[in-house]
Amino acid sequence: MAPSLADLAAAPGKELLRFATAGSVDDGKSTLIGRLLHDSKAIFEDQLEAVERASVQRGEETNLALLVDGLRAEREQGITIDVAYRYFATPARTFVIADTPGHVQYTRNMVTGASTADLALILVDARKGIVEQSRRHAFLASLLRVPHLVVCINKMDLVDYDQEVFEAIKAEFRTFAMRLEVSDLTFIPVSALHGDNVVHRSASMPWYEGSSLLHHLEQVHIASDRNLIDVRFPVQYVIRPRSDEHHDYRGYAGQVCGGVLKPGDEVAVLPSGWATTVESIDTMDGPVQEAFAPMSVTVRLSDDLDVSRGDMLCRPHNRPHVGQDLQAMVCWMAQDPLRLDGRYAIHHTTRTARALVTDLAYRLDINTLHRDESASTLGLNEIGRLGLRTTVPLFYDEYRRNRMTGSFILVDEVTNATVAAGMLLDPALAG
């Protein structure tokens, strides 16, 4: 039985790295992940045997992409449609992989897979070089504030492992990335089919002096990517045990979205603004002396205040923005287009409200980064900047400062379908 995400995350002394793969169709994303799993010995024998049987039925050699392409439609077409998640571990780290589709019409799936990623891995076919989807996915990774970007130039075996091909693609991508906000950019030449520079360094490319992909994934520094300054604790659930033995217990359960909480810390409760102190922090394994993102904990307060779902704990002198008039970048995820003056439900941390679309500032062409200020709507997979008015105030940070408190989704109240994912802007810069 394969380990669950909870098992991997709970591995003692191991850091969890989430990364998303992206790239154009047939760049080899699924094959690369299959090679990564195979060569790091992260798959079971029965899984490999099943892939070998499926490959024989298709009349081909062992196709490691089938380890990831789980949907029947994906295997028949040889493409990725859905976001496929895979988990594996090495002695250094545990990993969650989101294999996202390459087709333009599945941009929303790319947004879903990369929204929680620490690192984005973009594949480029060495024969084709930088294409439209390469730029599209690099921009989306930048928009979603994925801290680390790795460009794997794949199929180097088909260009005779030519260093000049690698350097030319690297230079072109760097030029485009200068227009984006990318803080950490790495290039690795690989052959997913043969395993060159995936788990082990390749003897076929002695000119490459960097590390293999797996070694980079194990060593990339992610601890400083999380916001450990601004304490943000949205309350998800109020715990009041029914047992007489613990009848005085009152705890507030939720996920820490920023900062570090410790017993004795002074906190303020929003929206009331009342101040109190943290009495204790409990987990399933007992009390802890500190909690930080993304831990899920139960916080007990020294004073008996009126705190309910949707409220937020923060520092008295370090509070999030509080407002009902919001500016945000959104990716539209529904077949039905955005309606100006349309009313939707907005889900932000643990708070739910109704939202009215007040304006569409512009629609963004993510291939040219051109702003179309004459646009009156957004269609499926399109990105634009919206104005929203909510029925109750939200407690938020700009997305670039805190991805957890700066993100939200819009839901159609009739169908209950998610129609958009959004990233909140700083109100001071929203003009």
Secondary structure, 3 states (H helix, E strand, C coil): CCCCHHHHHCCCCCEEEEEEEEECCCCCHHHHHHHHHHHCCCCCHHHHHHHHHHHHHCCCCCCHHHHCCCCHHHHHHCCCCCCEEEEEECCCEEEEEEECCCCHHHHHHHHHHHCCCCEEEEEEECCCCCCHHHHHHHHHHHHCCCCEEEEEEECHHHHCCCHHHHHHHHHHHHHHHCCCCCCEEEEEECECCCCECCCECCCCCCCCCCCCHHHHHHHCCCHHHCCCCCCEEECCEEECCCCHHHCCCCEEEEECCECEECCCCEEEEECCCCEEEEEEEEECCEEECCEECCCEEEEEECCCCCCCCCCEEEECCECCEEEEEEEEEEEECCCCCCCCCCEEEEEECCEEEEEEEEEEEEEEECCCCEEECCCCCCCCCCEEEEEEEEEEEEEECCCCCCCCCCEEEEECCCCCCEEEEEEECCHHHCC
